[in-house]
Amino acid sequence: MDFSKTVKDLRQSFASGKTRSNEWRTAQLKGVIKLIQENEEVISEALYKDLHKNKAEAAIMELILCVNDAVNAINSLDSWTKPEKVSKGALYLMDNAYIIKEPLGVALIIGAWNYPIQLILLPLIGAIAAGNCALIKPSEVSEASARFIEEYIPKYLDKDCFKVINGGVAETTAILEQRFDTIFYTGNSQVAKIVMAAAAKNLTPVILELGGKSPVYIDTKTDLAVVARRLCWGKFCNAGQTCIAPDYVMCPKEIQDELIEKIKASVEEFYTADPKTSDSYGRIVNNRHFTRIQRLKQGSTVAVGGEEDEKENYISPTVLRDVKLTDTVMQDEIFGPLLPIVPVKDHTEAIDIINTREKPLALYVFTKNSKISQEFCDRTSSGAIVVNDTVVHGGLPTLPFGGVGNSGLGSYHGKFSFNAFSHDKPVLEKSLAMDSVNNIRYPPYTDKKLGW
Ligand code: NAD
């Protein structure tokens, strides 16, 4: 497999300068919006095929997010692309100093399977807004969505500037041998190391959107009914296959029983007493992930759910109680509908536990006590922190979305996506007049001239 011609063609399109104008960028962004709006049914079918994703959930978690981001980019393009004046010291008073946002060039966007449309289109919106060309590699795991991307992107976007290649490890490995100006990768931390190593050969910058075990802490004095609903929604949408899904809960032991009761009630409210029959509940993407999640549960005590059906890759919303940090389920990111509860003494112990582990993508704290939430903010490190809710920070484009340490590198959404695909190029325009003021910097450096 040789993808050098594909990348060469993209490079030529970029060099032609066609991506530079805001008119072209706006037309492409409108193309993204049209692609979504004219094909909602087709997209929903693909997402249902891949993940049994409910149409409303697909709209909320994938499509509306992308449309809003594209509309925001169109409306903001003029201000984002305008040169940014900077302040100047006395030595530069006669000069112009500003920063221009330069497109990086040809971007590679590699998507993951859990939000297969959003994870391609959102970074693509940033790449377009910043004036780049892009090679797009959807995840082979979500096959129907990958086929949609391959078939429909060329129908709505500039074919010379955006190309899609479908394939698995072999194809991605071959693609990574090419030189790109930036690589935007979404997926797990192990593959991220492969991507970063390939990028290092050409000193290509990378944005890595990864995952990890995102913890939740629940304080004693809070409204557990509301907590349970927000927790269950964030955990069990897309059957737990969300990068920022709450991975595990820590709470003082005295509230564990009541919390379990409330979670059980929320699960029934959302998905009925038999979630398998609910149209609102998803499936595990494939058998490999089904057996992986199934194994994680072994040895733990099931408090809610625990049903499975391998034929359908179905695992019910499941809560595990009295989980210990050494249990299997606490070792790696779950990425499925298992919710372990780890009883702790208090929030201080929860903070200590978080700090002994890899930095998570998100941290959720449920408390009415602002001193406690502040302590989590001050004493822990995570991609994001949300107080009294889960997952929703991903929908606010004025907040950067990304990880830190093992959960990722760089961020995007809204203007952060534009920045992710731009180089901040400083421009200093000097005047040729009054060169005598520069005498002091020109040799010879005599004592007389320097006044020593
Ligand atoms: P995946 O299996 O779809 O892999 C992601 C991409 O990497 C695919 O396009 C795949 O082709 C490519 N790939 C796989 N193996 C490769 C290899 N050896 N060499 C080169 N490329 C390779 O998705 P996944 O990794 O299972 O995704 C799940 C992970 O992604 C979880 O950790 C989740 O938390 C994380 N995630 C993060 C975000 C975010 O925005 N931060 C979003 C979604 C998922």
Boltz pocket constraint, residues with backbone or C-beta under 6 A from the ligand:
constraints:
  - pocket:
      binder: B
      contacts: [[A, 110], [A, 111], [A, 112], [A, 113], [A, 114], [A, 115], [A, 119], [A, 137], [A, 138], [A, 139], [A, 140], [A, 141], [A, 167], [A, 168], [A, 169], [A, 172], [A, 173], [A, 186], [A, 187], [A, 188], [A, 189], [A, 191], [A, 194], [A, 195], [A, 208], [A, 209], [A, 210], [A, 211], [A, 212], [A, 242], [A, 243], [A, 244], [A, 333], [A, 335], [A, 361], [A, 402], [A, 403], [A, 407], [A, 408]]
      max_distance: 6.0
